[in-house]
Amino acid sequence: QALPPPPPPEGETPFERRTRIDTFYKYLRDPFFPEDPPKNGELEGIIYTMEVVKAAKVEFDNETKLPLKAPGLLVLVHGSGDDEHGLMDLGVTLAKKMLANNWENNERSIVVVSLRGICENEFQPGSGYKWFRGFSPCPAPQALTYDIPNAVSKLNKFFQFAWRKFGTDETKSYLLGFSQGGYDCAVVRITGYAKWVS
């Protein structure tokens, strides 16, 4: 049975939602579809870039035109001094390896989304972004009281809305972080947020 279409993000009209979902799933259905899904955007205050790694055997419901298996979601959280592009090659390679190893019988595509940190690098302005001030082994005092809780809150909200935005399966969501991003990912898990994230 086909999965129901995801509910709309806040403020999205039914027409905008239908257009977005149609464009996304036409892209998955037709290898010659000329319009890729938008690769860059912002969701819940976090800037992201996105790539879709297509499965080989995606099957669609004849009535709804939706895939029988909605895509999985892999979210990447970079380290200090990087940006949303830094881990994308790794994420796409990992998604391709997952599919090559017959993940979900190669029937479920994977949406790879890489996020930009929410703080500018205070030590070298203009040289990338961070998730909190200071360093992973030694966060600044304000990082413990403000930056990290703020980053975790934003990541949690991102996950609450990501499956609606990208039309992915919320039970097939994965979070991968490096350095500061890994620190935040660990806090997301420890605090009990985003329980569906592996």
HELIX and SHEET records of a PDB file:
HELIX    1   1 PRO A   14  ARG A   29  1                                  16    
HELIX    2   2 MET A   88  ALA A  100  1                                  13    
HELIX    3   3 TRP A  103  ASN A  106  5                                   4    
HELIX    4   4 PRO A  141  GLN A  142  1                                   2    
HELIX    5   5 ALA A  143  ASP A  147  3                                   5    
HELIX    6   6 ILE A  148  PHE A  166  1                                  19    
HELIX    7   7 GLU A  170  LYS A  172  5                                   3    
HELIX    8   8 GLN A  180  ILE A  190  1                                  11    
SHEET    1   A 5 ASN A  40  LEU A  43  0                                        
SHEET    2   A 5 ILE A  46  VAL A  53 -1                                        
SHEET    3   A 5 ILE A 110  LEU A 115 -1                                        
SHEET    4   A 5 GLY A  72  VAL A  77  1                                        
SHEET    5   A 5 SER A 173  GLY A 177  1                                        
SHEET    1   B 2 CYS A 119  GLU A 120  0                                        
SHEET    2   B 2 TYR A 129  LYS A 130 -1                                        
END                                                                             
